[in-house]
Amino acid sequence: MTRRTRTISYLAISFGWTWALWIGGWWLGAVQQTPVSSTGTIFDLAGSAGSPGFVAQLLFDLGVFGPLLGYLAVRQYRPVWGRPTVGSVGLAVGVPMVLVIPAFVLSVATGVPAAGVTVGGAVAATAVYLVSNLVTSGTEEFGWRGYLQPTLRAGESTLWGATWKVGLIWAVWHYPLMVMLYWQLGFVMIFTIAGFTASIVAMAWLTGLVYEQSNSIALVALMHALNNTANFALMLIFPTAPFTLVTAAMSWVAVFVLERRFRGRPSAA
């Protein structure tokens, strides 16, 4: 199987599986009048076994595993643990935290009302969400960084040359979910999706940098889960906060700063 054939197969499986299950689960939920949730965890799913909306939610939740299945199908396996360094671990853990801090600060400074959740409740919910993300969204990294980035990187002289392509593909893979979440906005949805795409391209570079510095799928899976969890924590505590765009903008600030710092450094991959 040639590289081109493998890549086509990877994309067909990743997109085909995910889009079919996301759209199918959403449609079934609509028919059964039991709308699916995009913010639940695997623990919520387990707790709903036997309920009228369980099958629709199960289909929807299984959709996230498209990139993992594509990775397994093309059989171009990469190290799971790799060779993380102190610096790469610091980036994987620190970047998601730094990106969301300004939104938290602005929420407090502008008087955005906090939800009635206790500190203990917030910590517990955030921990559960992180664990769930590690075994769901985190598995995307087998495909995006474990297969697609090294494949595209082989033909590029710079990290950016590969990661903007990975980021665009990664963003488009999310589009059915974005439409489900924001269709009620009408024409404004286009701008929402455009902003989402820009933020995903930035995250592809940031995650790609950590992968090149560590050669570790496990580490970028943790980074992916932490990034999702940081945004979950923001909306858990400040559900009406209008500062999600600030977090997206911060991702490009991080790209600018880190690109200058790491330019020309050798990778571990």
N, C-alpha and C positions, 0 to 999 in steps of 0.2 A: 504494500500500500504506500503510495507516494505521500509526501507531506501535504500536497494540495488536497488529495483525496481524504486524508485523515482529518484535515481541518474542516472540509465540507461535511464530513460525517459527524464530527464533533458538534458543529453548529446546528446541523439538522436535528440531532438527538436532543441537544440542550434546549433549543427553541421549541422543537416539536413537542417534547414531553411537557415542558413548563407551560407553554401557551395552551395546549390541549387541556391540561388539568386545571389551570387557573380559570380558563373560560368555561370549561365544563362544570367545575365546582360552583362558580358564580351563577351560571345559568340554572343549575339544579336547585341551588338555594333560593333563587328568585321564583322558580316554579313552585317550590314547596313553601314559599313565604317564610323561609328561615335563612335570612341573609348570612353569608359567610363573613368571618372577621379576619382582617389582615394584621391585627395587633395581638392576637392570642398567642399562647404558648402550647408546646406539646403536652403540657400538664393539663391545660384547659381542654384540649382535645380528648385526652384520656378520661377526663372527668365527665365528658358529654357522651360517652359510649352508650348507644341505645336510644339516644334522643332523636327526635324527628330530623334535625339538621346535621346529624353526625356524618352521614355519607358525603354530603356536599362539602362539609368542612374538611373531612379527611382527604377528599380529592384535591381540594384547594391547597391544603398544607403539603401534600406530596409533590406538588408542582415545583417546589424549590429545589428538588434534587436533580433537575435536568442537567446542570453542568457537571455534577458528579457522575451521572450515568454516561454522559458524553466522554468524560475523562476515562472511565473504565473501558468504554467501547473501543477507543483508539489505541489503547494498550501502549501508551508512551509514558510510563510511570516515572515519577520523580520522587526524591526523598521526602518523606513526610516530616521528619524532625529536622533534617538539614544540619546547619552549623550556626545556630544563633549566636550573636555576640552581645555583649552588654549594651552596646550602642543600638543594635537592631531591636532588642527587647525594649529598650527605653523609648524608641520611636513608636513601636507597635502599641505600647501602653499609653505613652504620653500624648501622642498626636490626637487620638479621639477625645481625650480629656480637654486638651487645649482648645480644640475646635468649638466645643460647646460652652466653655466658661463665659465668653462674652454674652451669649444669649441668657445665661443664668443671671449675670450681673445686670444686664439691661432690664430683665424681668423684675428684679428686686428694686432697681433704681426708679423705674417708671410706675411702680405700684401695681403691677399685674397681680390680680388676686391668686393666691395659692390654693390648691385643692385641699380639702380637709383630710389629709393623710398624715399619720404620725411618722416620726422619724423611723421607728422600727418597722412600720408597715411599708414605707418607701424603700428601705434597705432590703427587706425580704422580697418585695415585688421585683426590684431591680436585679437581685441575685438570681431569682427564678428566670427572669427574662434572659439574663446572660447565659445561663446554662442551656436554656432552650435554643438560643441563637447559635451556640457553639455546635450543636448537633443538627441544625437546620441550615440557616443562612451561611454558617461557617463552612459547610461542605461545598459551597460554590467555589471556594478557593482552589479546590482540586482542579477545576476546569479553567477558571480565569487566570490564575497565576501558575498552577501546576502544569497546564498544557498550553493555553493560548499565548500567554506572554512569552515563554521561551521560544515558541514557534515563530512568532512575529519578530521577536528580538533578534533571531538569527540573521535576518535580512536588514537590520538597522544598526547604525553606528552609535546611536544614542538611546537612552532609556525613553525619552520623550517620543522618539520616532515610533516605538512600539506601543507605549501605553496610551497614547491618544486614540489609537485604533481599538485597543482592548476596552478602553473606557466607553467609546461610542457604541461598540457591540454590547457591552454590559448594560448600558443605559437602555438601548432598544429592547433588550431581553426583558426589561421591567415594564415596557410600555402598556401591555394589557392591564397590569396591576394599577398603573397610573391612571388609565382611563376609568377603571372601576372606581377608584378613589375620588376622582375629580370631574367626572362627566357632568355633574350638576352645575359646574362653574360655566358651562357653555364655552364661548370663544376664549375666555380667560384661561381655560385649561391648557391651551397651546403654550402660553407664556409660562405656566406652571411646569409643564413638561420640559420646556426649553431650559428653564432654570435647573431643574432636576438633572438634565443631561449634562449641563456644564459642571455641576457639583460632582457627578459620577466620574467624569473625565479627570477632574482634579484628584478624586480619591483613587482612581486607577494609577495615577502617577505616584501618589504617596504610598499606596499598598505595594506597588511595583518596586519602589525604592527599598522598602523593607524586605521584600522577597529577594531582591538582588544582593542585599547585604547579608542575608541569612540562609538563602536557599532552603527555607523552611515553610512548607505548606501549613504546618500546625501553627506557626507564629502568625502568619497572615490571616489564618482562620480566626485566631484570637483577636487580632486587630479589627477584623470585619465585625465580629460579634460585639466587641467593645464599642465600636463606632455606632452600631445600631442601638446598643443599650444606653449609651450616653444621650442619644436623642430621645429614647423612650423615657429616661429619667426626667428630662426637661419637660416633656408633655405630661408626665405623671404628676409632677409638682406644680407646673404652670400650664394647665391644659388650654388656656386661651392666649398663651404667649404668641405674639406676632413676629417672633425673631428667628424663625427657622432660616430665613434668607441670610441672616447674619452668620449662621453656622456655615452655610454654603459659601459665602464670601470668604470666611476664614480659611476654608480649605485651599483657596487659591493663594491666600497670603502665605500659608504653610508651604505650598509648592514653590513660591518665589523664594522664600527664605532657604528652604532645604536644597533647592536646585543649585543655588549659588554655593552652598556649603559642600555639597557632595559631587559637584561637577568634576568629572575626570577621575574620580576614585574607582579603583577596580571593584568588581562585584565578586560575591562568594559563589555565584551560580556557575 
